[in-house]
Structure formats: structure tokens, C-alpha cells
Amino acid sequence: MKRVATVLAIAMALAGCGDDETGDDDDGALADAAPATIDATAGAPDAGACLEVVATAPEDGAVDVALDAQIAVQFNYDVDDATLPGMIAIRDMDGDVGADFILSANDVTILSIEITAPELGTEYTVIVNGGEDGVRAVNGCWLAGDYTFSFTTVSS
């Protein structure tokens, strides 16, 4: 009986290998597997500060990020794309940089960010505006406050 319990414990530990708690795989990109579907209307309040960022790629503080790396923000509820214009920014030390912000067609909890002309050795900061006038979910929820994360691209 003790042997079966030990085998089960090892199997359960191995089942979690490869992913950390953020849902990222080892290269810092959001996991390729389809994320768990969250029904934006089931059990969620109709409004209030219940929208949250659950993952980013790259992670906050990442260094040596490839110029063509995936940049994305994943939310816990489907995002209302009408609330995005002017509510997301990406900046370097000189100010705002050109970027496109695209909600995934298959999963509107994931917002992809494409920097128009990424530069080597540059620290970028992504800002998602929160509050009642910021980014909202389709169910009316909003981020409690602004959410920021930064990363630095490879130097050569």
C-alpha cells in the first residue's frame, strides 16, 4: 500500500513538469496548449473590479528577449475590444513606441502586442489601463488599477 502511494505521489509530481505556476513554458511564451476556457458570464459579477491579468509573455523583468518573441497579455475574462483603443501602451525610455494590439480570434482573453520596429537592448514597458474607464471584460468587469510589466530585448 505504501508503495502504491509513493508511485502515485511521483506520478502527480511529474504531471506538473514543464510548466511553472504562470502557465508559461520554459521559453517565456504563453503555453501553446489551448488555455482553459472561462465563461465570462458564469458566476461572474455583472460589473466591478473583477478583470485580472493572469499571465504575460514575456514575464515581468525578463531579459534577453528575442526581437520576434511573442508579447501577450492574458486576462481571466473575455475582453471587450471596444474598450481597448487608447487603453494599452508600450513604451521605451523615449516614450510610446509603435505597436499593434490584437485580440486572438480564437481566445479573446489573450491580447497580442506586435512592436512595429523592436530595437536591440531596449527595455519596454507595457501598460494596461485599469479602473472604470480602462480595459473591460464583455461582462462589464474592469481592472482594479493599471497593470504594467517590463522586459528587455537581446543586446545583439
N, C-alpha and C positions, 0 to 999 in steps of 0.2 A: 504494500500500500504506500509506504514511504517512497519507494522507487517511482511509482506512478505519479505521485505528487511532484517529485523532483523533475521528471520528464515534462509534465505539464507546465511547470514554472519556467523551464528553459524554453519551451516552445512559445510561451506567451512573451517572454523577453525578446526572442528572435523575431517575432511578428512585428515589433516596432522598429527594427533595424532599418537604417537608410533615411529616415525622416526625423527631423527634430520636432519640437513642440509647435513650431510656427507653420508647419505644413510645407516647408521648403525642402528641396533635396539638397545635396551637397554643393551644387554649383551656385546656390543662391537664388535660382529661379523658382517661381511658383511650381508646385508639383504638376507634372504632365497629366496625371490621372485626373479624371473629372472630379471637381470638388463636390462635396456633399451639397445637395440641393436644399435650400432653405426656402420654405414657403413664406413669402413676405406678408401674407395675410393671416397665417395660422398662429394664434397665440401672441401676436404682437400688438402692442398698443396702437391706437389709431394715429397718435401723434406724440411728440415729446422727444427727448434726447435719448433715443434708443439705437440710432445708427452708429456702428463702430467699424473701425479699420481692424481687420483680423489678421492681415498679412501684407507685407510689402516685398517687392523684389526690385533691387537688392535690399537686403536688410539694412536698417539704420546703422550708419557708421562703417559700412562696407568700404574696403579699399581695393585698388587694382581691379576695378570693374571694367570689363571689356566695353569698347565703344558701341558694339552692337548687342549688348546684353539686354535682356527683357527688363523693362521698367514697368512695374504694375502695382496697383493698389487693389486689395480685395476687401470688400465690405461684407457685413453679416446679413444684409438685406439687399434686394434688387434696388438699383439706383435709378432715380427719375432723371433721365438725360436732359430734361428741360431745365434742371437746376444746375447743370454743370458750367455753362458759359460764364466765364469770369470768376469761377469759384475754385479753380485749380491753377496753380502756377508752379513753374520750375525756374529756379534762379541759380546763377553762379555769382562770383564776387562782384561782377559788374552790373547785376540786376537780372531782370527777366530774360529768359532765352526762348527762342522759337521752339515750339513743340506742338504736337497734335495729341489730343486726348480722345481715346476711342473706347467706348464700352464694347465688350465682347458680344458678338451676335448670339453666341450660344449660352453665355452666362453673364447676365447684366450685373452681377456682383463684382466683376473684375473690370477695372479701368486700366487700359494700357496707355503708356506715355511714350511717344516717339520724339526724341530730341532732333530737331532739324539738322543741326551740324554739331554733333558732340566733339569736344576737344580733349586731347590728351592731358592727363594730370590735373583735371579740373574737379573741384568739389561742387556738386549740385545739391540743391535743397528743394524738395517737393513740398508744397504747402496745399493742403486741402482745407478750404474754409468751412468752418462749422457754425453752429448757432442757428437760430431760427431762420436767418436769411442765407444760410450756406447750403451745402450739398444736402439733398434729402433723398430718402428712400421713397419708392412708389406708395408705401403705406403712410407717408407723412412724417415719419421719424427723421430726425436730424442728428448730426454730430454734436456732442455737448460743447465742443470747442474746436479750434483749429488743430489739425493734425499735421505734423511735419516729420520728415525723415531726410537724411542726407547720405550721400555716398561720393566716393572719389574714383575717377576713371584711371586707367593704367597710365603710367608716365611715358611709356614708349611702346 
